Amino acid sequence: MSRALRVVAALLVACTGLVLAVSAPASAACTCKQGQLAQQVRKADAVFIGSIDAVGTTSGGGHTYTITASRSFKGEPERSTMVESPGGKDACGLGALQVGQTYVWMAAGTASPYRADSCGGTSVANPTKVEKVEKLLGEGAAVEPPPPPQAVRTLVEDAPPARFARMAAPGAAAALVGLLGLVVVRRLSRR
């Protein structure tokens, strides 16, 4: 009976260890509460609409999103901007969002790269979400691309242009060589 008791005790310890090992990652899971939209907008430093051009990963397992912003409600994002998100769902990250999809970004920071997570309210820019954001922050402003660089005229040299004789000399030399060639060909054809 003592041997059976030891086996049961060993199984109990093993099962307890297994339960603790399996439940450990769950304690590190994202525990933030999704707030109301008004709270999320108030907390965000930048609220804008933008589509994802590219998704990259960071060394910590997070993601970087290259975005073309089209409309800004709060903050001043540039037309081409970046947003970073922490690594994975356990860190409340946004994950690998879809390239080409348009999102309402609610991010922290005053310049690129902004920071966003799943607790901040970033989501797909469907008409309902955009309408709710507009009710809170107004119509927003279009994010225009930067103006093209101004053309600057630079002079190659300050010297006056070459005289006619100097410009015509190569053409005259080519004509003279052509005439001499005709004379030689004509003489050879007479023989």
Buried (B, 14 or more C-beta within 10 A) or exposed (E): EEEEEEEEEEEEEEEEEEEEEEEEEEEEEBEEEEBEBEEBBEEBBBBBBBBBEEBEEEEEEBBBBBBBBBBBBBBEBBBBBBBBBBBBEBBBBBEEBEEEEBBBBBBBBEEBBBBBBBBBBBBEBEEEBBEBBEEBBEEBEEBEEEEEEEEEEEEEEEEEEEEEEEEEEEEEEEEEEEEEEEEEEEEEEEE
